[in-house]
């Protein structure tokens, strides 16, 4: 009988932090099992963001195909839309497994509320720290276990004193892992997935900051202890895949996408300014009330009030408050390097006809590739996409290693990042300063009888689905962007277990339905 698979995601962890933690003794179990498995680097997909990459891992395709490119996007009326599982245009791995009656335990996958009805157990994640409710779990009786352990959805706000942030976030992560562990012990499962978001939070805030950087290593030590516990209890019949969705790195400047598009003549900003109300996000009472609202009510408040009258300071909301849509040809629909053409067929104030869009796109790509800062190209990659969906960017950008993105009225192409101002007596303001931003390179470790031991090939996030399905002896869907990476497997194992492929009609049908829905929504 083929073994189970447990996927343990360590959000945002780059290879150099893994190497540092190994050298300093923070990852004893990781170090121990490196001798039994294959390890290496894994490339994030563009855009380099949490949702796009976890869903590429769990669908096996790139973001323009699966449909979830960021936490938010812009709809045809230019309103900010919260993305979730319902925006997936292709089946995720748990839907393939359901066909073969494989049971799963899925905990803390981003943007997964409301919980889908899977063959197994689901505990959702949200970007707000709130008590669990029926919309967060499937089946509903799991809610009793969460309440018993004091499990909270999401993570505590980083708008607090540094040491309090560290303690609260680690406590929340441990609660989640305690419940995950309990479920693994008490229920039947063939696959289990847990995404730990705490490393990415700590890397954003504390990376390379004196007196605080160690919090990152302690966080990884916590995850490593859980990894060891899972290996000791379930290792005899379980394959393990430990991996990150991207890395993080200290940066020197922020690329101002608004300034670039304005100078190209592609974008106009609103002349008037909206009411600044950053306090709404930073006030504990308003944050708590907002976290408890159902998504449908949030959408109404966004469209009717927040998007029209307020400037809240978040990068996603700045897009909506800054841009004059009627006079704009190209705009950032996500702040992390996604640009969208303002097509007439996609948007109510669209300026660009279908016949001229290709030339505009070609000119945009040429001009973006030519931009330099201090003699160095600003963008490492300018990637065009299928762009056949209102929510999907037409261009994804990868910045050079010293830069990240911002949405700002500032009149500079690249805005220098201010030096850190962190101390125990001062509350953090993550809107004003982050220690690190995303890079493409993450890490992986696969512990399984099927794989060779030692350094392995570079993976892509889309490879996770075919690798996982192969380890479970499930036919791999044809047409995925990811591949099995045959070179990491033992030849003797491959000879006895030939990879199987299948055309899943579910895959094709769901994609066609999503396209039809999209076309109907524009009428």
Secondary structure, DSSP 8 states (H G I E B T S, - for coil): ---EEEEEEETT--HHHHHHHHHTTS-HHHHHHHTTEEEEEEE--SS-SHHHHHHHHHHSS-HHHH---SSEEE-TTS-EEE--GGG-SS--HHHHHHHTT--EEEEEETT--S----SEEEEE--SS-EE--GGGEESTTHHHHHHHHT-EES---S-SBHHHHHHHHHHHHHHHHHHHHHHHHHS--SEEEEEE-HHHHHHHHHTT-TTTTHHHHHHHHHHHHHHHHHHHHHGGGEEEEEE-S-EEE--SEEEEHHHHHHHHTS--B-SS--EE-THHHH-HHHHHHHHTS-HHHHHHHIIIIIHHHEE---HHHHHHHHB-GGG-SEEEEETTTEEEE-BTTTSTT--B-HHHHHHHHHHHHHHHHH-EETTEESEEEEEE----STTS-SEEEEE-TTEEEE--S-S-SEEE-------TTSB--TTT--S-EEESEEEEEEE-TTB-SEE---EETTHHHHHHHHHTT--EETT-S----GGGB-HHHHHHS---EE--HHHHHHHHHHHHHHHHHT-
